[in-house]
Each structure stands twice: as structure tokens, then as C-alpha cells.
Amino acid sequence: KENPSFKVQKLLRKNTHYPEKTDTIYDFRYKKSQIFFYKTHTGKEFLLAGKILNSQIELVNGIKVGLPKSVFTDRFSENLPFTGDSLQLISEGTKYTFIFKKDKLRRINIDNYFD
């Protein structure tokens, strides 16, 4: 299996609550995809945001761009609340938006709320 080689950029950010502390945002890019991770000064890391347009980037359960809609829905146990050709799932403060075109997954958007 091919491992995509990401371009990585580190962005430093002053911590909102502790201005003397510095947090880091990692910006990973691969072709047309981009994923941001946030790392606090204490070492805690989490997914901040992203847009995934390349099939080489795979999420949990083998979810990736290019999957047929029927295969995508089979990977979940509950009925999914589709709105037309898109689906929004929110889990632990992170919103995932899956966008389909011609019954294939074309794009995944990730948005996270943090303080």
C-alpha cells in the first residue's frame, strides 16, 4: 500500500489561556488535501480541520474518497441522516461532512471546535 508523502508546515500559536505558552499547529498537505493537527504546550494533540480529496488518505473503517455510497453506508451500524448528496456527522466536537457526487464519495471536510 502506498504511503502518501505529506508536506508539513509548523505554525506556532500563543495559547489563549496562557499567553506565555506556545502551542503548535501542524499543516499537512498532500496533493489537493490538507489536514491540520493542533498540539498544546502540554503535548495534547487533536485533529483541528481538514479537507480530503485524495483516495490515498483513509479514515477509520476504510472510509476514503472514491467509495461508492452503498459501501460507505454499509460501514456504519445506524441509518445515516443524508441531506441530498451530503452527510454531516458530529462526534466529540468534530464535525465530519461527507460529500457525494454520482453515488461516490468525492470529498471529506473536517471541522473541530476548540477553546
Secondary structure as a PSIPRED ss2 file (coil, helix, strand):
# PSIPRED VFORMAT (PSIPRED V4.0)

   1 K C   1.000  0.000  0.000
   2 E C   1.000  0.000  0.000
   3 N C   1.000  0.000  0.000
   4 P C   1.000  0.000  0.000
   5 S C   1.000  0.000  0.000
   6 F C   1.000  0.000  0.000
   7 K E   0.000  0.000  1.000
   8 V E   0.000  0.000  1.000
   9 Q E   0.000  0.000  1.000
  10 K E   0.000  0.000  1.000
  11 L E   0.000  0.000  1.000
  12 L E   0.000  0.000  1.000
  13 R E   0.000  0.000  1.000
  14 K E   0.000  0.000  1.000
  15 N C   1.000  0.000  0.000
  16 T C   1.000  0.000  0.000
  17 H C   1.000  0.000  0.000
  18 Y C   1.000  0.000  0.000
  19 P C   1.000  0.000  0.000
  20 E C   1.000  0.000  0.000
  21 K C   1.000  0.000  0.000
  22 T E   0.000  0.000  1.000
  23 D E   0.000  0.000  1.000
  24 T E   0.000  0.000  1.000
  25 I E   0.000  0.000  1.000
  26 Y E   0.000  0.000  1.000
  27 D E   0.000  0.000  1.000
  28 F E   0.000  0.000  1.000
  29 R E   0.000  0.000  1.000
  30 Y E   0.000  0.000  1.000
  31 K C   1.000  0.000  0.000
  32 K C   1.000  0.000  0.000
  33 S E   0.000  0.000  1.000
  34 Q E   0.000  0.000  1.000
  35 I E   0.000  0.000  1.000
  36 F E   0.000  0.000  1.000
  37 F E   0.000  0.000  1.000
  38 Y E   0.000  0.000  1.000
  39 K E   0.000  0.000  1.000
  40 T C   1.000  0.000  0.000
  41 H C   1.000  0.000  0.000
  42 T C   1.000  0.000  0.000
  43 G C   1.000  0.000  0.000
  44 K C   1.000  0.000  0.000
  45 E E   0.000  0.000  1.000
  46 F E   0.000  0.000  1.000
  47 L E   0.000  0.000  1.000
  48 L E   0.000  0.000  1.000
  49 A E   0.000  0.000  1.000
  50 G E   0.000  0.000  1.000
  51 K E   0.000  0.000  1.000
  52 I E   0.000  0.000  1.000
  53 L C   1.000  0.000  0.000
  54 N C   1.000  0.000  0.000
  55 S C   1.000  0.000  0.000
  56 Q C   1.000  0.000  0.000
  57 I C   1.000  0.000  0.000
  58 E C   1.000  0.000  0.000
  59 L C   1.000  0.000  0.000
  60 V H   0.000  1.000  0.000
  61 N H   0.000  1.000  0.000
  62 G H   0.000  1.000  0.000
  63 I C   1.000  0.000  0.000
  64 K C   1.000  0.000  0.000
  65 V C   1.000  0.000  0.000
  66 G C   1.000  0.000  0.000
  67 L C   1.000  0.000  0.000
  68 P E   0.000  0.000  1.000
  69 K H   0.000  1.000  0.000
  70 S H   0.000  1.000  0.000
  71 V H   0.000  1.000  0.000
  72 F H   0.000  1.000  0.000
  73 T H   0.000  1.000  0.000
  74 D H   0.000  1.000  0.000
  75 R C   1.000  0.000  0.000
  76 F C   1.000  0.000  0.000
  77 S C   1.000  0.000  0.000
  78 E C   1.000  0.000  0.000
  79 N C   1.000  0.000  0.000
  80 L C   1.000  0.000  0.000
  81 P C   1.000  0.000  0.000
  82 F C   1.000  0.000  0.000
  83 T E   0.000  0.000  1.000
  84 G C   1.000  0.000  0.000
  85 D C   1.000  0.000  0.000
  86 S E   0.000  0.000  1.000
  87 L E   0.000  0.000  1.000
  88 Q E   0.000  0.000  1.000
  89 L E   0.000  0.000  1.000
  90 I E   0.000  0.000  1.000
  91 S E   0.000  0.000  1.000
  92 E C   1.000  0.000  0.000
  93 G C   1.000  0.000  0.000
  94 T E   0.000  0.000  1.000
  95 K E   0.000  0.000  1.000
  96 Y E   0.000  0.000  1.000
  97 T E   0.000  0.000  1.000
  98 F E   0.000  0.000  1.000
  99 I E   0.000  0.000  1.000
 100 F E   0.000  0.000  1.000
 101 K E   0.000  0.000  1.000
 102 K C   1.000  0.000  0.000
 103 D C   1.000  0.000  0.000
 104 K E   0.000  0.000  1.000
 105 L E   0.000  0.000  1.000
 106 R E   0.000  0.000  1.000
 107 R E   0.000  0.000  1.000
 108 I E   0.000  0.000  1.000
 109 N E   0.000  0.000  1.000
 110 I E   0.000  0.000  1.000
 111 D E   0.000  0.000  1.000
 112 N E   0.000  0.000  1.000
 113 Y C   1.000  0.000  0.000
 114 F C   1.000  0.000  0.000
 115 D C   1.000  0.000  0.000
